[in-house]
Amino acid sequence: QVQLVESGGGLMQPGGSLRLSCAASGSIGSMYIMGWYRQAPRNERELVATITSGGRTDYGDSVMGRFTISRDNAKGTMYLQMNNLKPEDTAVYYCYWRKFATSTTSWGQGIQVTVSS
């Protein structure tokens, strides 16, 4: 079982930056995908960004060019650098992990990001 804990959310003005962290513990394995989803009130959960164990990254269209996903294997932590934040980025952000071989999935508890002046 993999446990995920997000941190780094909060309130930011439009145009500002935030960095989210996702600390992973447990048996992460060697073949997996991790990433971030977000969900705003009355909206469906939306893909933000993913990164595979091989380092391949992918981004949702709405954050392309503004957000960067990365990970520090030594620390067991994944990051989401969010630049040029917009009010429409306001949502609860969830960290997730999925094992390729079995599709076993874990989710973090979610963290609020609010972009407002």
Secondary structure, 3 states (H helix, E strand, C coil): CEEEEEECCEEECCCCCEEEEEEEEECCCCCEEEEEEEECCCCCCEEEEEEECCCCEEECCCCCCCEEEEEECCCCEEEEEECCCCHHHCEEEEEEEEECCCCCEEECCCEEEEECC
